[in-house]
Amino acid sequence: MRFAPAAVLAAALTALLAPTTAHATPAGHATRAAAPGDTVALPVHDALAQLPVRTEDRTGYVRTAFKHWVDADKDGCNTRAEVLKAEAVIAPEQINRCSLVGGAWYSPYDDRYIEGPTGLDIDHLVPLAEAWDSGASAWSAAEREAYANDLGDDRALIAVSAASNRSKADQDPSTWLPPAAGYRCQYATDWVADKTRWGLSIDTTEQTALTDVLAGCPNAPITVTLAR
């Protein structure tokens, strides 16, 4: 079962979206800015329109800036293993505290079933380098660790075939989309949700690509709990 990251995120979210509420704000009262832990819900087209558009900058990026595959709850299973257990279509056997054997998974990027965990990668939906480019370079080490091990939102990390993940690498939707065309609406929608969750920006080519994909998709509602 997925669990929330252990790192406590203290930075406030730049006002992107107002939190959902069951009551209208009374006249004369200001609506407070959304904050970590708030839940927002809106159509994906609106969410895309509210993402800040900025030029990306990869200066200084190193993958080790994002400490990942930690064992946040100290149960012997690191983040990779937690995702594998949560997403298995046939549960693997867990031995030696958290060594996984057998099992089967579905890789939606390329519409494949994969037996055994060795043929799988755990993909950061929005890659670490892309996160760095679009805001994470200014985060604390603790925030980057929380991002890299985000088990608080099932869209953030996904078990996929190693081949599809390595084909994607650190690309955004302007240069890479899942080979399985039927998954592209879900992929673009989840990408927008993940960037909303973490307060990340998009660049103009990414914005165009997402707009083009989502133009052929249902304007699905997304619900996001803000991480920062």
C-alpha positions, 0 to 999 in steps of 0.5 A: 500500500502506498504511504506518504513520504516521511520528509516534512515539506515546509515551503509554501506553494506559490498560489497556483490554485485555490483549495477546494471547499464546500462553501463559497468565500463570504464577500469581503473575505480574501481566499487564502493561498493554497498550501501543502496538504490542501486538495484541489480538484479541477478539469485537466485543461484548466489545470494545464492553463494554470501551470506557470510557463517558464524557460527551463534551466538544467544548470547544475543538475546531477541525479544524486541531488535527488536521494531516492529509493529510500525506506521511509517507513523502515519496514525493509522495503525501499520505494522501488519495492513499495511501488512494485508491490502496489502495482503487481497484477500478480503479487510477487513472493516477498523473501529475506525481508523485502526481496521480491520473486515472481509476480507479474506487472502491466507496463502501460507505456508499451502495453506489455505484461512482464513476469518477474521484477527484473524487467521493470524500472520504476519511472518518475513520471516527471523525470528528476532532470525535468523536475530540476529544470522546472523548479526543483533546483531551488528546493531543499535536499529534503524536498527533492528526496520527498519528490524522488520517493513520492508514494503519496500520489499513485501517479508520481511513480510507475512500474514500466518495462525497462525498455520503455523507461530507458527510451523515455529517459529524461524527456518531456511530452514534447519529445517523448510520448508512450508508444502505446497510443491508447495511454497518451491521454492518461499520461498527459493528464497525469503529467499535469497532475504531477506538476500541479502537485509539486508546483512545477512549471512548464516550458512553451514546447511542453505546453504546446505538446500537452495542449495538442495531446489533451485536445483529443482527450476528455477534459477529465477532472483531476484531484491533487493533494499539494505536496508543496 
